[in-house]
């Protein structure tokens, strides 16, 4: 009989109480126990980045973490990027409009990597974006359209922030 550990995870703002084996990876718990299948399993060695999620706002490889390691952390998966009505969020929209995806397998990892990066850097240069996205593997896009999508989203977020600041100053 295998050992079971009770853990509490907060994923996409929702709390879950789970009984898992201590050596169960986070990616397996997300996909199989919580049915959040947007996080993809690629290499299972932390190389490809398909399983990238955010843990307390920072990109992390879910295949390299045990679920028990992130108890008490704020975990976000690609499912968290959609708007409350189910429509695509701004980053997803930019990936779509800029053709930042082709087969789509690596896309959730790139989206979460970009989301974590854009939360830290509102005015990234193309070179900074290239450096960040180079940590994930895509065999279809050639990365240029991914860089375009992240740059586009950064610009839109800056414009929205400026508009909000302008409106606040006008009142």
DSSP file (Angstrom, degrees, kcal/mol; ACC not computed):
  #  RESIDUE AA STRUCTURE BP1 BP2  ACC     N-H-->O    O-->H-N    N-H-->O    O-->H-N    TCO  KAPPA ALPHA  PHI   PSI    X-CA   Y-CA   Z-CA
    1    1 A X              0   0    0      0, 0.0     2,-0.2     0, 0.0     0, 0.0   0.000 360.0 360.0 360.0 135.3    0.0    0.0    0.0
    2    2 A X        -     0   0    0      1,-0.1     2,-0.1    19,-0.0    19,-0.0  -0.571 360.0-105.5 -89.0 151.1    1.4    3.4   -0.9
    3    3 A X        -     0   0    0     -2,-0.2     2,-0.4     1,-0.0    19,-0.3  -0.436  32.9-155.1 -72.0 143.9    1.6    6.3    1.5
    4    4 A X        -     0   0    0     17,-0.2     2,-0.4    -2,-0.1    17,-0.2  -0.967   4.4-160.9-125.5 140.6   -0.9    9.1    1.1
    5    5 A X  E     -A   20   0A   0     15,-3.5    15,-2.8    -2,-0.4     2,-0.5  -0.960  15.9-133.5-121.3 136.3   -0.5   12.7    2.1
    6    6 A X  E     +A   19   0A   0     -2,-0.4     2,-0.3    13,-0.2    13,-0.2  -0.786  34.8 172.4 -88.4 126.9   -3.4   15.2    2.6
    7    7 A X  E     -A   18   0A   0     11,-3.0    11,-3.0    -2,-0.5     2,-0.5  -0.931  28.5-140.8-133.4 158.2   -2.6   18.6    1.0
    8    8 A X  E     -A   17   0A   0     -2,-0.3    64,-1.0     9,-0.2     2,-0.4  -0.983  23.2-175.2-118.7 121.9   -4.4   21.8    0.3
    9    9 A X  E     -A   16   0A   0      7,-2.7     7,-3.1    -2,-0.5     2,-0.6  -0.923  18.2-151.7-117.6 143.3   -3.8   23.5   -3.0
   10   10 A X  E     +Ab  15  74A   0     63,-0.8    65,-2.5    -2,-0.4     2,-0.5  -0.956  24.2 175.1-111.8 112.3   -5.1   26.8   -4.3
   11   11 A X  E >   -Ab  14  75A   0      3,-2.7     3,-2.0    -2,-0.6    65,-0.2  -0.975  67.3 -14.8-124.7 123.7   -5.3   26.7   -8.1
   12   12 A X  T 3  S-     0   0    0     63,-3.1    -1,-0.2    -2,-0.5    64,-0.1   0.850 129.3 -53.7  53.2  37.9   -6.7   29.5  -10.1
   13   13 A X  T 3  S+     0   0    0     62,-0.4     2,-0.4     1,-0.2    -1,-0.3   0.397 116.1 111.6  82.9  -2.7   -8.2   31.0   -7.0
   14   14 A X  E <   -A   11   0A   0     -3,-2.0    -3,-2.7     2,-0.0     2,-0.3  -0.878  62.4-132.9-108.7 136.8  -10.0   27.8   -5.9
   15   15 A X  E     -A   10   0A   0     -2,-0.4     2,-0.4    -5,-0.2    -5,-0.2  -0.684  22.2-171.9 -89.2 137.4   -9.0   25.8   -2.9
   16   16 A X  E     -A    9   0A   0     -7,-3.1    -7,-2.7    -2,-0.3     2,-0.6  -0.994  15.6-153.4-129.5 135.4   -8.7   22.0   -3.2
   17   17 A X  E     +A    8   0A   0     -2,-0.4     2,-0.3    -9,-0.2    -9,-0.2  -0.948  29.8 177.0-104.2 122.9   -8.2   19.4   -0.5
   18   18 A X  E     -A    7   0A   0    -11,-3.0   -11,-3.0    -2,-0.6     2,-0.6  -0.929  33.7-145.1-131.5 149.6   -6.5   16.4   -2.0
   19   19 A X  E     +A    6   0A   0     -2,-0.3     2,-0.3   -13,-0.2   -13,-0.2  -0.962  40.7 161.0-109.9 111.7   -5.1   13.0   -0.8
   20   20 A X  E     -A    5   0A   0    -15,-2.8   -15,-3.5    -2,-0.6     2,-0.2  -0.909  46.6-100.8-132.0 156.2   -2.0   12.4   -3.0
   21   21 A X    >   -     0   0    0     -2,-0.3     3,-2.2   -17,-0.2    46,-0.2  -0.571  40.1-120.1 -69.7 139.6    1.1   10.2   -2.9
   22   22 A X  T 3  S+     0   0    0    -19,-0.3    46,-0.3     1,-0.3    -1,-0.1   0.771 111.5  51.3 -56.6 -28.0    4.0   12.4   -1.7
   23   23 A X  T 3  S+     0   0    0     43,-0.1     2,-0.4    44,-0.1    -1,-0.3   0.258  79.6 123.9 -95.2  13.2    6.0   11.7   -4.9
   24   24 A X    <   -     0   0    0     -3,-2.2    43,-2.5     1,-0.1    44,-0.4  -0.598  62.6-124.2 -75.3 127.9    3.1   12.7   -7.2
   25   25 A X  B  >  -E   66   0B   0     -2,-0.4     4,-1.9    41,-0.3    41,-0.3  -0.354  11.7-123.1 -73.4 153.9    4.1   15.5   -9.6
   26   26 A X  H  > S+     0   0    0     39,-3.0     4,-2.9    36,-0.6     5,-0.2   0.888 111.0  57.0 -62.5 -40.3    2.1   18.7   -9.7
   27   27 A X  H  > S+     0   0    0     35,-1.7     4,-2.4    38,-0.4     5,-0.2   0.890 107.6  48.3 -61.3 -38.5    1.5   18.4  -13.4
   28   28 A X  H  >>S+     0   0    0     34,-0.2     4,-2.9     2,-0.2     5,-0.8   0.897 112.2  48.4 -68.5 -39.8   -0.2   15.0  -12.8
   29   29 A X  I  X>S+     0   0    0     -4,-1.9     5,-2.2     3,-0.2     4,-1.0   0.924 113.3  48.2 -65.3 -43.7   -2.3   16.3  -10.0
   30   30 A X  I  <5S+     0   0    0     -4,-2.9     6,-2.9     3,-0.2    -2,-0.2   0.946 121.2  35.0 -60.8 -48.2   -3.4   19.3  -12.1
   31   31 A X  I  <5S+     0   0    0     -4,-2.4    -2,-0.2     4,-0.2    -3,-0.2   0.925 130.5  26.7 -75.3 -45.7   -4.3   17.2  -15.2
   32   32 A X  I  <5S+     0   0    0     -4,-2.9    -3,-0.2    -5,-0.2    -2,-0.1   0.867 129.7  32.1 -92.7 -39.1   -5.6   14.0  -13.6
   33   33 A X  I  <<S+     0   0    0     -4,-1.0    -3,-0.2    -5,-0.8    -4,-0.1   0.894 132.3  29.0 -86.6 -42.2   -7.0   15.0  -10.2
   34   34 A X  S   <S-     0   0    0     -5,-2.2    -3,-0.2     2,-0.1    -4,-0.1   0.530  96.4-132.5 -96.8  -7.1   -8.2   18.5  -10.9
   35   35 A X        +     0   0    0     -6,-0.3     2,-1.2     1,-0.2    -4,-0.2   0.789  55.7 145.0  60.1  31.2   -8.9   18.0  -14.7
   36   36 A X    >   +     0   0    0     -6,-2.9     3,-0.9    -7,-0.2    -1,-0.2  -0.733  16.9 168.7 -95.9  82.7   -7.1   21.1  -15.6
   37   37 A X  T 3   +     0   0    0     -2,-1.2    -1,-0.1     1,-0.2    -6,-0.1   0.370  51.3  91.0 -85.7   4.8   -5.7   19.7  -18.9
   38   38 A X  T 3  S+     0   0    0      2,-0.1     2,-0.7    -3,-0.1    -1,-0.2   0.803  70.1  82.1 -67.7 -27.9   -4.5   23.0  -20.3
   39   39 A X  S <  S-     0   0    0     -3,-0.9     2,-0.2   -12,-0.1    12,-0.2  -0.702  80.5-149.0 -78.4 116.1   -1.1   22.3  -18.7
   40   40 A X        -     0   0    0     10,-1.3     2,-0.6    -2,-0.7    -2,-0.1  -0.548   9.1-136.3 -93.3 153.5    0.6   20.0  -21.1
   41   41 A X        +     0   0    0     -2,-0.2    -1,-0.0     1,-0.1    -2,-0.0  -0.937  38.1 150.4-107.3 118.3    3.2   17.3  -20.4
   42   42 A X  S    S-     0   0    0     -2,-0.6    -1,-0.1    64,-0.0    64,-0.0   0.617  70.6  -5.3-109.5 -94.7    6.1   17.3  -22.9
   43   43 A X  S    S-     0   0    0      1,-0.1    -2,-0.1     0, 0.0     0, 0.0   0.712  71.4-143.8 -82.1 -22.0    9.5   16.1  -21.9
   44   44 A X  S    S+     0   0    0      1,-0.1    -1,-0.1     0, 0.0    -3,-0.0   0.689  84.2  86.3  60.9  20.9    8.9   15.4  -18.2
   45   45 A X  S    S-     0   0    0     19,-0.0    -1,-0.1     0, 0.0    19,-0.0   0.279 105.7-107.5-127.6   5.0   12.4   16.7  -17.6
   46   46 A X  S    S+     0   0    0      1,-0.0    15,-0.0     6,-0.0    18,-0.0   0.588  92.3 106.0  80.1  10.2   11.8   20.4  -17.3
   47   47 A X  S    S+     0   0    0      1,-0.1    -1,-0.0    89,-0.0    14,-0.0   0.897  73.2  44.5 -88.8 -45.1   13.4   21.1  -20.7
   48   48 A X  S    S-     0   0    0     88,-0.1    89,-3.0     1,-0.1    -1,-0.1   0.818  85.4-141.0 -79.9 -31.9   10.5   21.9  -23.0
   49   49 A X    >   +     0   0    0     87,-0.2     3,-1.7    -9,-0.0    64,-0.1   0.495  60.6 128.1  86.1   2.9    8.4   24.3  -20.9
   50   50 A X  T 3  S+     0   0    0      1,-0.3   -10,-1.3    59,-0.1    59,-0.2   0.779  74.5  51.9 -62.0 -25.3    5.1   22.9  -22.0
   51   51 A X  T 3  S+     0   0    0    -12,-0.2    11,-1.5    58,-0.1    -1,-0.3   0.199  78.6 143.9 -96.5  15.4    4.1   22.4  -18.4
   52   52 A X  E <   +C   61   0A   0     -3,-1.7     2,-0.2     9,-0.2    60,-0.2  -0.343  17.4 160.6 -63.5 131.7    4.9   26.0  -17.3
   53   53 A X  E     -C   60   0A   0      7,-2.5     7,-2.4     5,-0.1     2,-0.5  -0.735  40.8-100.7-132.1 180.0    2.5   27.4  -14.7
   54   54 A X  E     -CD  59  76A   0     22,-2.5    22,-2.6    -2,-0.2     2,-0.5  -0.955  27.2-171.1-111.1 131.3    2.8   30.3  -12.2
   55   55 A X  E >  S-CD  58  75A   0      3,-2.9     3,-1.7    -2,-0.5    20,-0.2  -0.974  83.3 -18.9-119.6 114.2    3.6   29.6   -8.6
   56   56 A X  T 3  S-     0   0    0     18,-3.3    -1,-0.1    -2,-0.5    19,-0.1   0.873 130.8 -52.6  51.3  40.0    3.2   32.7   -6.5
   57   57 A X  T 3  S+     0   0    0     17,-0.5     2,-0.4     1,-0.2    -1,-0.3   0.289 117.2 108.1  86.8  -9.1    3.4   34.7   -9.7
   58   58 A X  E <  S-C   55   0A   0     -3,-1.7    -3,-2.9     1,-0.0    -1,-0.2  -0.837  75.4-108.0-105.6 137.9    6.7   33.2  -11.0
   59   59 A X  E     +C   54   0A   0     -2,-0.4     2,-0.3    -5,-0.2    -5,-0.2  -0.357  45.8 171.3 -60.5 138.9    6.9   30.7  -13.9
   60   60 A X  E     -C   53   0A   0     -7,-2.4    -7,-2.5    -9,-0.1     2,-0.7  -0.985  38.0-112.1-148.0 152.9    7.7   27.2  -12.8
   61   61 A X  E >   -C   52   0A   0     -2,-0.3     3,-1.2    -9,-0.2     4,-0.3  -0.799  21.0-160.3 -89.6 114.1    7.8   23.8  -14.5
   62   62 A X  G >  S+     0   0    0    -11,-1.5   -35,-1.7    -2,-0.7     3,-0.7   0.718  87.7  63.3 -69.2 -20.8    5.0   21.6  -13.1
   63   63 A X  G 3  S+     0   0    0      1,-0.2    -1,-0.3   -37,-0.2   -11,-0.0   0.690 102.3  50.5 -76.5 -16.5    6.7   18.4  -14.1
   64   64 A X  G <  S+     0   0    0     -3,-1.2     2,-0.4   -39,-0.1    -1,-0.2   0.416 100.6  77.2 -99.3   0.7    9.6   19.1  -11.8
   65   65 A X  S <  S-     0   0    0     -3,-0.7   -39,-3.0    -4,-0.3   -38,-0.4  -0.872  72.3-132.5-115.9 143.3    7.6   19.8   -8.7
   66   66 A X  B >>  -E   25   0B   0     -2,-0.4     3,-1.2   -41,-0.3     4,-0.6  -0.709  25.7-124.5 -83.4 145.3    5.8   17.5   -6.3
   67   67 A X  G >4 S+     0   0    0    -43,-2.5     3,-1.2    -2,-0.3    -1,-0.1   0.874 111.3  59.6 -57.4 -37.7    2.3   18.7   -5.5
   68   68 A X  G >4 S+     0   0    0    -44,-0.4     3,-1.0   -46,-0.3    -1,-0.3   0.755  93.8  66.6 -64.2 -24.1    3.1   18.7   -1.8
   69   69 A X  G <4 S+     0   0    0     -3,-1.2    -1,-0.3     1,-0.2    -2,-0.2   0.766 100.9  47.6 -67.9 -25.2    5.9   21.2   -2.5
   70   70 A X  G X< S+     0   0    0     -3,-1.2     3,-2.3    -4,-0.6   -60,-0.3   0.206  74.0 138.2-106.4  15.7    3.4   23.9   -3.4
   71   71 A X  T <  S+     0   0    0     -3,-1.0   -62,-0.2     1,-0.3     3,-0.1  -0.434  78.2  17.9 -59.9 130.3    0.9   23.6   -0.6
   72   72 A X  T 3  S+     0   0    0    -64,-1.0    -1,-0.3     1,-0.3     2,-0.2   0.297 102.3 117.1  88.8  -9.1    0.0   27.1    0.5
   73   73 A X  S <  S-     0   0    0     -3,-2.3     2,-0.8     1,-0.0   -63,-0.8  -0.490  72.6-113.1 -87.5 160.5    1.2   28.7   -2.8
   74   74 A X  E     -b   10   0A   0     -2,-0.2   -18,-3.3    -3,-0.1   -17,-0.5  -0.860  38.6-167.5 -92.8 111.6   -0.9   30.5   -5.3
   75   75 A X  E     -bD  11  55A   0    -65,-2.5   -63,-3.1    -2,-0.8   -62,-0.4  -0.857   6.9-172.0-105.9 132.7   -0.9   28.3   -8.4
   76   76 A X  E     - D   0  54A   0    -22,-2.6   -22,-2.5    -2,-0.4     2,-0.2  -0.988   0.5-171.5-125.5 135.4   -2.2   29.6  -11.8
   77   77 A X    >   -     0   0    0     -2,-0.4     3,-2.1   -24,-0.2     4,-0.3  -0.628  46.1 -90.6-112.1 175.1   -2.6   27.5  -14.9
   78   78 A X  G >  S+     0   0    0      1,-0.3     3,-1.7    -2,-0.2     4,-0.4   0.774 120.8  70.5 -59.3 -26.6   -3.5   28.6  -18.4
   79   79 A X  G >  S+     0   0    0      1,-0.3     3,-0.8     2,-0.2    -1,-0.3   0.776  88.6  64.9 -61.8 -24.2   -7.2   28.2  -17.6
   80   80 A X  G <  S+     0   0    0     -3,-2.1    -1,-0.3     1,-0.2    -2,-0.2   0.614  86.6  71.3 -74.4 -11.8   -6.8   31.3  -15.4
   81   81 A X  G <  S+     0   0    0     -3,-1.7    -1,-0.2    -4,-0.3    11,-0.2   0.709  76.6  95.7 -80.3 -19.5   -6.0   33.5  -18.4
   82   82 A X  S <  S-     0   0    0     -3,-0.8     6,-0.2    -4,-0.4     5,-0.1  -0.326  83.3-105.0 -69.2 152.7   -9.5   33.5  -19.8
   83   83 A X    >   -     0   0    0      4,-3.0     3,-2.3     1,-0.1    -1,-0.1  -0.288  37.6-100.0 -69.3 163.9  -12.0   36.3  -19.0
   84   84 A X  T 3  S+     0   0    0      1,-0.3    -1,-0.1     2,-0.1    -2,-0.1   0.755 124.4  56.1 -61.1 -24.7  -14.8   35.6  -16.6
   85   85 A X  T 3  S-     0   0    0      2,-0.1    -1,-0.3     3,-0.1     3,-0.1   0.420 122.4-105.4 -87.3   2.8  -17.2   35.1  -19.5
   86   86 A X  S <  S+     0   0    0     -3,-2.3    -2,-0.1     1,-0.3     3,-0.1   0.321  79.4 129.7  92.7  -8.5  -15.0   32.4  -21.0
   87   87 A X  S    S-     0   0    0      1,-0.1    -4,-3.0    -5,-0.1    -1,-0.3  -0.320  70.6 -78.7 -74.7 164.0  -13.6   34.5  -23.8
   88   88 A X        -     0   0    0     -6,-0.2    -6,-0.1    -3,-0.1    -1,-0.1  -0.339  45.1-125.7 -65.0 140.2   -9.9   34.8  -24.4
   89   89 A X     >  -     0   0    0     -3,-0.1     4,-2.6    -6,-0.1     5,-0.2  -0.225  36.3 -91.2 -74.0 174.5   -7.9   37.1  -22.2
   90   90 A X  H  > S+     0   0    0      1,-0.2     4,-2.2     2,-0.2     5,-0.1   0.879 125.9  48.0 -60.3 -41.4   -5.7   39.8  -23.6
   91   91 A X  H  > S+     0   0    0      2,-0.2     4,-2.2     1,-0.2    -1,-0.2   0.920 112.7  48.4 -67.5 -42.7   -2.6   37.6  -23.8
   92   92 A X  H  > S+     0   0    0      1,-0.2     4,-2.2     2,-0.2    -2,-0.2   0.907 111.1  51.8 -61.2 -41.5   -4.4   34.8  -25.5
   93   93 A X  H  X S+     0   0    0     -4,-2.6     4,-3.0     1,-0.2     5,-0.2   0.903 108.9  50.2 -62.4 -42.1   -6.0   37.2  -27.9
   94   94 A X  H  X S+     0   0    0     -4,-2.2     4,-2.1     2,-0.2     6,-0.2   0.892 109.1  51.1 -65.4 -39.1   -2.6   38.6  -28.8
   95   95 A X  H  <>S+     0   0    0     -4,-2.2     5,-3.2     2,-0.2     6,-0.3   0.915 113.7  46.0 -62.2 -41.5   -1.2   35.1  -29.4
   96   96 A X  H ><5S+     0   0    0     -4,-2.2     3,-1.2     3,-0.2    -2,-0.2   0.954 114.9  44.9 -65.4 -50.7   -4.2   34.4  -31.7
   97   97 A X  H 3<5S+     0   0    0     -4,-3.0    -1,-0.2     1,-0.3    -2,-0.2   0.801 117.3  44.6 -66.0 -30.5   -4.0   37.7  -33.6
   98   98 A X  T 3<5S-     0   0    0     -4,-2.1    -1,-0.3    -5,-0.2    -2,-0.2   0.309 111.0-117.6 -97.4   8.2   -0.2   37.5  -34.1
   99   99 A X  T < 5 +     0   0    0     -3,-1.2    -3,-0.2    -4,-0.2    46,-0.2   0.886  56.4 158.8  58.0  41.6   -0.2   33.8  -35.0
  100  100 A X      < +     0   0    0     -5,-3.2     2,-0.3    -6,-0.2    -4,-0.1   0.174  58.1  50.9 -81.9  19.1    1.9   33.0  -31.9
  101  101 A X        +     0   0    0     -6,-0.3    37,-0.0    -5,-0.1     0, 0.0  -0.990  48.1 164.1-149.7 150.8    0.7   29.4  -32.1
  102  102 A X  S    S+     0   0    0     -2,-0.3    -1,-0.1     0, 0.0    -2,-0.1   0.389  87.3  11.1-129.5 -81.2    0.6   26.7  -34.7
  103  103 A X  S    S-     0   0    0      1,-0.1    -2,-0.0     4,-0.0     0, 0.0   0.813  91.6-141.3 -73.2 -25.6    0.1   23.1  -33.4
  104  104 A X     >  +     0   0    0     -4,-0.0     4,-0.6     1,-0.0     3,-0.2   0.330  67.1 116.1  89.5  -7.6   -0.7   24.6  -30.0
  105  105 A X  T  4 S+     0   0    0      1,-0.2     3,-0.3     2,-0.1     4,-0.3   0.918  85.0  35.1 -63.6 -42.6    1.0   22.0  -27.9
  106  106 A X  T >> S+     0   0    0      1,-0.2     4,-1.9     2,-0.1     3,-0.5   0.619  95.2  93.6 -84.7 -12.5    3.6   24.4  -26.4
  107  107 A X  H 3> S+     0   0    0      1,-0.2     4,-3.0     2,-0.2     5,-0.2   0.854  78.9  53.4 -55.9 -46.4    1.2   27.4  -26.3
  108  108 A X  H 3X S+     0   0    0     -4,-0.6     4,-2.2    -3,-0.3    -1,-0.2   0.905 110.8  48.6 -57.7 -39.4   -0.1   27.0  -22.7
  109  109 A X  H <> S+     0   0    0     -3,-0.5     4,-2.2    -4,-0.3    -1,-0.2   0.907 112.8  46.9 -65.1 -41.9    3.5   27.0  -21.5
  110  110 A X  H  X S+     0   0    0     -4,-1.9     4,-2.8     2,-0.2     5,-0.2   0.894 110.6  53.3 -66.5 -39.3    4.4   30.1  -23.5
  111  111 A X  H  X S+     0   0    0     -4,-3.0     4,-2.5    -5,-0.2    -2,-0.2   0.932 112.4  43.2 -61.3 -45.2    1.3   31.9  -22.3
  112  112 A X  H  X S+     0   0    0     -4,-2.2     4,-2.2   -60,-0.2    -1,-0.2   0.877 113.6  51.4 -71.0 -36.5    2.1   31.3  -18.7
  113  113 A X  H  X S+     0   0    0     -4,-2.2     4,-2.1    -5,-0.2    -2,-0.2   0.938 113.8  44.8 -61.1 -47.1    5.8   32.1  -19.2
  114  114 A X  H  X S+     0   0    0     -4,-2.8     4,-3.2     2,-0.2     5,-0.2   0.886 110.5  54.3 -65.7 -39.9    4.7   35.4  -20.9
  115  115 A X  H  X S+     0   0    0     -4,-2.5     4,-1.5    -5,-0.2    -1,-0.2   0.929 110.6  45.5 -61.2 -45.8    2.1   36.2  -18.2
  116  116 A X  H  X S+     0   0    0     -4,-2.2     4,-0.8     2,-0.2    -1,-0.2   0.908 115.2  48.1 -62.9 -41.7    4.7   35.8  -15.4
  117  117 A X  H >X S+     0   0    0     -4,-2.1     4,-2.4     1,-0.2     3,-0.9   0.927 110.5  49.8 -64.9 -46.5    7.2   37.9  -17.4
  118  118 A X  H 3< S+     0   0    0     -4,-3.2    -1,-0.2     1,-0.3    -2,-0.2   0.749 103.2  60.9 -69.0 -23.0    4.7   40.7  -18.2
  119  119 A X  H 3< S+     0   0    0     -4,-1.5    -1,-0.3    -5,-0.2    -2,-0.2   0.790 115.6  34.6 -69.6 -26.8    3.6   40.9  -14.6
  120  120 A X  H << S+     0   0    0     -3,-0.9     2,-0.5    -4,-0.8    -2,-0.2   0.773 124.3  40.3 -94.7 -32.1    7.2   41.9  -13.8
  121  121 A X     <  +     0   0    0     -4,-2.4     3,-0.5     1,-0.1    -1,-0.2  -0.916  52.6 173.7-129.1 104.5    8.1   43.9  -16.9
  122  122 A X  S    S+     0   0    0     -2,-0.5    36,-0.2     1,-0.2     2,-0.2   0.734  83.8  38.9 -82.0 -23.1    5.6   46.3  -18.4
  123  123 A X  S    S+     0   0    0     35,-0.0    -1,-0.2     2,-0.0     2,-0.1  -0.495  79.3 170.7-125.6  63.4    8.0   47.7  -21.0
  124  124 A X        -     0   0    0     -3,-0.5     2,-0.2    -2,-0.2    30,-0.0  -0.413  28.6-128.9 -75.1 149.4   10.1   44.8  -22.3
  125  125 A X     >  -     0   0    0     -2,-0.1     4,-2.3     1,-0.1     5,-0.2  -0.507  27.4-109.8 -84.3 163.7   12.4   45.2  -25.2
  126  126 A X  H  > S+     0   0    0      1,-0.2     4,-2.8     2,-0.2     5,-0.2   0.883 121.3  54.6 -61.3 -36.6   12.2   42.7  -28.1
  127  127 A X  H  > S+     0   0    0      2,-0.2     4,-2.3     1,-0.2    -1,-0.2   0.904 107.3  48.9 -64.5 -41.2   15.6   41.3  -27.0
  128  128 A X  H  > S+     0   0    0      2,-0.2     4,-2.1     1,-0.2    -1,-0.2   0.906 112.2  49.1 -64.3 -40.9   14.3   40.8  -23.4
  129  129 A X  H  X S+     0   0    0     -4,-2.3     4,-2.8     2,-0.2     5,-0.3   0.937 110.2  50.8 -63.2 -46.0   11.2   39.0  -24.8
  130  130 A X  H  X S+     0   0    0     -4,-2.8     4,-1.4     1,-0.2    -2,-0.2   0.913 109.7  50.7 -57.1 -43.8   13.4   36.8  -27.0
  131  131 A X  H  < S+     0   0    0     -4,-2.3     4,-0.3     1,-0.2    -1,-0.2   0.906 112.7  46.2 -62.5 -41.9   15.6   35.9  -24.1
  132  132 A X  H >< S+     0   0    0     -4,-2.1     3,-1.7     1,-0.2    -2,-0.2   0.951 113.0  46.9 -67.0 -49.8   12.6   34.9  -21.9
  133  133 A X  H >< S+     0   0    0     -4,-2.8     3,-1.6     1,-0.3    -1,-0.2   0.703  95.8  75.7 -70.7 -16.5   10.8   32.8  -24.6
  134  134 A X  T 3< S+     0   0    0     -4,-1.4    -1,-0.3    -5,-0.3    -2,-0.2   0.669  81.4  71.1 -66.2 -14.3   14.0   31.0  -25.5
  135  135 A X  T <  S+     0   0    0     -3,-1.7     2,-0.3    -4,-0.3    -1,-0.3   0.632  95.1  60.5 -79.2 -11.0   13.6   29.0  -22.3
  136  136 A X  S <  S-     0   0    0     -3,-1.6     2,-0.5    -4,-0.2   -87,-0.2  -0.808  84.4-123.8-111.3 157.5   10.6   27.1  -23.8
  137  137 A X        +     0   0    0    -89,-3.0     2,-0.4    -2,-0.3   -27,-0.1  -0.875  27.7 172.1-107.6 130.2   10.7   24.9  -26.9
  138  138 A X        -     0   0    0     -2,-0.5     4,-0.2     1,-0.1    -2,-0.0  -0.999  11.8-174.6-130.4 130.0    8.5   25.4  -29.9
  139  139 A X  S    S+     0   0    0     -2,-0.4    -1,-0.1     2,-0.1    -2,-0.0   0.439  79.6  45.2-101.1  -0.3    9.1   23.4  -33.1
  140  140 A X  S    S+     0   0    0      3,-0.0   -39,-0.1     0, 0.0    -1,-0.1   0.818 105.2  45.2-111.4 -41.6    6.5   25.1  -35.2
  141  141 A X  S    S-     0   0    0    -41,-0.1     4,-0.4     1,-0.1     3,-0.3   0.749  82.7-131.1 -87.2 -23.8    6.5   28.9  -35.0
  142  142 A X        -     0   0    0     -4,-0.2     2,-0.8     1,-0.2    -1,-0.1   0.580  49.5 -99.3  77.2   8.6   10.2   29.9  -35.2
  143  143 A X  S  > S+     0   0    0      1,-0.1     4,-2.5   -10,-0.0     3,-0.4   0.036 104.1 102.1  72.2 -26.3    9.5   32.1  -32.1
  144  144 A X  H  > S+     0   0    0     -2,-0.8     4,-2.4    -3,-0.3    -1,-0.1   0.901  83.2  46.5 -58.9 -43.3    9.1   35.4  -34.1
  145  145 A X  H  > S+     0   0    0     -4,-0.4     4,-2.0     2,-0.2    -1,-0.3   0.800 110.6  53.7 -71.0 -26.8    5.4   35.4  -33.9
  146  146 A X  H  > S+     0   0    0     -3,-0.4     4,-2.3     2,-0.2    -2,-0.2   0.917 109.4  47.9 -69.4 -44.0    5.5   34.5  -30.1
  147  147 A X  H  X S+     0   0    0     -4,-2.5     4,-2.6     1,-0.2    -2,-0.2   0.919 111.4  51.4 -60.2 -43.9    7.8   37.5  -29.6
  148  148 A X  H  X S+     0   0    0     -4,-2.4     4,-2.6    -5,-0.2    -1,-0.2   0.910 109.8  49.7 -58.9 -43.2    5.4   39.6  -31.6
  149  149 A X  H  X S+     0   0    0     -4,-2.0     4,-2.4     2,-0.2    -2,-0.2   0.911 112.1  46.1 -65.0 -43.6    2.4   38.5  -29.5
  150  150 A X  H  X S+     0   0    0     -4,-2.3     4,-2.4     2,-0.2    -1,-0.2   0.913 114.0  49.0 -66.6 -42.1    4.2   39.2  -26.2
  151  151 A X  H  X S+     0   0    0     -4,-2.6     4,-2.1    -5,-0.2    -2,-0.2   0.910 111.2  50.4 -62.9 -42.2    5.3   42.6  -27.4
  152  152 A X  H  X S+     0   0    0     -4,-2.6     4,-2.4    -5,-0.2    -2,-0.2   0.920 111.1  48.2 -61.5 -45.5    1.8   43.4  -28.6
  153  153 A X  H  X S+     0   0    0     -4,-2.4     4,-2.7     1,-0.2     5,-0.2   0.903 109.3  52.8 -64.3 -41.4    0.2   42.4  -25.3
  154  154 A X  H  X S+     0   0    0     -4,-2.4     4,-2.3     1,-0.2    -1,-0.2   0.920 110.7  48.2 -59.5 -43.3    2.8   44.5  -23.4
  155  155 A X  H  X S+     0   0    0     -4,-2.1     4,-2.3     2,-0.2    -2,-0.2   0.900 111.8  48.7 -63.9 -41.8    1.9   47.5  -25.5
  156  156 A X  H  X S+     0   0    0     -4,-2.4     4,-2.4     2,-0.2    -2,-0.2   0.898 111.4  49.5 -65.8 -40.2   -1.9   47.0  -25.0
  157  157 A X  H  X S+     0   0    0     -4,-2.7     4,-2.3     2,-0.2    -2,-0.2   0.895 110.9  49.8 -67.4 -38.7   -1.4   46.6  -21.3
  158  158 A X  H  X S+     0   0    0     -4,-2.3     4,-2.7    -5,-0.2    -2,-0.2   0.929 111.8  48.7 -63.0 -43.7    0.6   49.8  -21.2
  159  159 A X  H  X S+     0   0    0     -4,-2.3     4,-2.5     2,-0.2    -2,-0.2   0.900 111.6  48.9 -63.2 -41.7   -2.0   51.7  -23.2
  160  160 A X  H  X S+     0   0    0     -4,-2.4     4,-2.2     2,-0.2    -1,-0.2   0.896 112.1  48.9 -65.7 -40.1   -4.8   50.4  -20.9
  161  161 A X  H  X S+     0   0    0     -4,-2.3     4,-2.4     2,-0.2    -2,-0.2   0.919 111.9  48.8 -65.1 -43.1   -2.9   51.4  -17.8
  162  162 A X  H  X S+     0   0    0     -4,-2.7     4,-2.6     1,-0.2    -2,-0.2   0.902 110.6  51.0 -63.5 -40.3   -2.3   54.9  -19.3
  163  163 A X  H  X S+     0   0    0     -4,-2.5     4,-2.4     2,-0.2    -1,-0.2   0.912 110.7  48.6 -62.6 -42.9   -5.9   55.3  -20.2
  164  164 A X  H  X S+     0   0    0     -4,-2.2     4,-2.3     2,-0.2    -2,-0.2   0.899 112.3  48.7 -64.0 -40.9   -6.9   54.3  -16.6
  165  165 A X  H  X S+     0   0    0     -4,-2.4     4,-2.3     2,-0.2    -2,-0.2   0.901 111.3  50.1 -65.4 -40.9   -4.4   56.8  -15.2
  166  166 A X  H  X S+     0   0    0     -4,-2.6     4,-1.6     2,-0.2    -2,-0.2   0.904 111.6  47.9 -63.2 -42.0   -5.7   59.5  -17.5
  167  167 A X  H  X S+     0   0    0     -4,-2.4     4,-0.8     1,-0.2    -2,-0.2   0.887 111.3  50.8 -66.0 -39.1   -9.3   58.8  -16.5
  168  168 A X  H >< S+     0   0    0     -4,-2.3     3,-0.6     1,-0.2    -2,-0.2   0.899 110.3  49.4 -65.7 -39.4   -8.4   58.9  -12.9
  169  169 A X  H 3< S+     0   0    0     -4,-2.3    -1,-0.2     1,-0.2    -2,-0.2   0.805 106.5  57.1 -68.5 -29.6   -6.6   62.2  -13.3
  170  170 A X  H 3<        0   0    0     -4,-1.6    -1,-0.2     1,-0.2    -2,-0.2   0.680 360.0 360.0 -76.1 -17.3   -9.6   63.7  -15.1
  171  171 A X    <<        0   0    0     -4,-0.8    -1,-0.2    -3,-0.6    -2,-0.2   0.459 360.0 360.0 -95.7 360.0  -11.9   63.0  -12.2
